[in-house]
Amino acid sequence: MFIAMNRFKVTTGNEGIFEKMWFDREIHIDRVPGFVAFHLLRGPAGEGHVLYSTHTLWQDRAAFEAWTRSPEFHAAHRNAGAGVALTLGHPDFEGFEIIQEVLPAEPVAA
């Protein structure tokens, strides 16, 4: 498994606009082979910003890399960077190979 993360420093006061942009965007990633899950994470506030991260889970690094070359990737990112700047710079990318996974011994109740 592979985790791909982008960290965004969203300028204070723009959190709602940033979140709405993610909620309203067309989803293309869910149709790509090897895709497992997507999460939008809100983190702590810093000086002049709130930290956000996107976290995608893939079957392997090759599936993630294929996504970055796919028409779905280009469609999902077609308007990236358009409009008012909501972040302090470009996102920081981090990719991780999962080398150990521990799951609950008992199924988690819903």
C-alpha positions as CSV (number, residue, x, y, z in Angstrom):
1,M,0.0,0.0,0.0
2,F,1.1,3.6,-0.6
3,I,-0.1,6.9,1.0
4,A,0.2,10.1,-0.9
5,M,-0.2,13.3,1.1
6,N,-0.3,17.0,0.2
7,R,0.0,19.6,3.1
8,F,-1.6,23.0,2.6
9,K,-1.1,26.1,4.7
10,V,-4.5,27.8,4.3
11,T,-4.4,31.5,5.2
12,T,-6.5,32.3,8.3
13,G,-10.0,33.3,7.3
14,N,-10.0,31.2,4.1
15,E,-10.7,27.9,5.7
16,G,-14.4,27.8,4.6
17,I,-13.6,28.7,1.0
18,F,-10.9,26.1,0.9
19,E,-13.1,23.4,2.3
20,K,-16.0,24.3,0.0
21,M,-13.7,24.1,-3.0
22,W,-12.8,20.5,-2.1
23,F,-16.5,19.5,-1.3
24,D,-17.8,21.0,-4.6
25,R,-15.1,19.8,-7.0
26,E,-15.7,17.0,-9.5
27,I,-14.4,13.7,-8.2
28,H,-12.4,11.7,-10.7
29,I,-10.1,9.7,-8.4
30,D,-12.7,7.2,-7.4
31,R,-12.7,5.6,-10.9
32,V,-8.9,5.1,-11.1
33,P,-7.5,1.5,-10.8
34,G,-5.6,1.0,-7.5
35,F,-7.3,3.8,-5.6
36,V,-8.5,2.8,-2.1
37,A,-9.5,6.0,-0.2
38,F,-9.3,9.8,0.0
39,H,-9.4,12.0,3.1
40,L,-9.3,15.8,3.5
41,L,-7.8,16.5,6.9
42,R,-8.0,19.8,8.9
43,G,-5.1,20.2,11.3
44,P,-3.9,22.8,13.8
45,A,-3.8,26.5,13.4
46,G,-0.4,28.1,13.0
47,E,0.8,31.7,12.7
48,G,-1.5,33.1,10.0
49,H,-2.7,29.8,8.7
50,V,-4.5,26.5,9.3
51,L,-2.8,23.3,8.2
52,Y,-4.8,21.0,5.9
53,S,-3.7,17.7,4.3
54,T,-5.1,15.5,1.6
55,H,-4.4,11.8,2.2
56,T,-4.9,9.2,-0.5
57,L,-4.5,5.5,-0.1
58,W,-3.4,3.4,-3.0
59,Q,-2.8,-0.3,-3.6
60,D,0.8,0.5,-4.4
61,R,3.1,3.4,-5.6
62,A,2.7,2.3,-9.3
63,A,-1.1,2.9,-9.0
64,F,-0.5,6.4,-7.6
65,E,2.0,7.2,-10.3
66,A,-0.4,6.0,-13.0
67,W,-3.1,8.3,-11.5
68,T,-0.7,11.3,-11.8
69,R,-0.4,10.6,-15.6
70,S,-4.1,9.8,-16.2
71,P,-6.8,12.0,-17.9
72,E,-8.7,11.8,-14.6
73,F,-5.8,13.5,-12.7
74,H,-5.7,16.3,-15.3
75,A,-9.4,16.7,-15.1
76,A,-9.4,16.9,-11.3
77,H,-6.6,19.5,-11.3
78,R,-7.7,21.5,-14.3
79,N,-8.6,24.6,-12.1
80,A,-5.8,24.2,-9.5
81,G,-4.3,27.5,-8.8
82,A,-7.1,29.5,-10.4
83,G,-8.8,32.3,-8.5
84,V,-7.8,33.9,-5.3
85,A,-4.7,32.5,-3.5
86,L,-6.0,30.6,-0.4
87,T,-2.7,29.1,0.7
88,L,0.8,30.2,1.7
89,G,2.6,28.8,-1.3
90,H,2.4,25.4,-3.1
91,P,1.4,22.3,-1.2
92,D,4.1,20.0,0.2
93,F,3.9,16.5,-1.1
94,E,4.9,13.4,0.9
95,G,4.6,9.8,-0.2
96,F,4.9,6.8,2.0
97,E,5.1,3.0,1.5
98,I,3.1,1.3,4.2
99,I,5.4,-1.3,5.8
100,Q,3.1,-2.3,8.7
101,E,-0.6,-2.2,9.3
102,V,-2.4,-3.0,12.6
103,L,-6.2,-3.4,12.4
104,P,-8.7,-3.8,15.3
105,A,-8.9,-7.3,16.7
106,E,-12.7,-6.9,16.8
107,P,-14.8,-5.2,14.1
108,V,-15.5,-1.6,15.0
109,A,-19.2,-1.0,15.7
110,A,-20.9,1.6,13.5
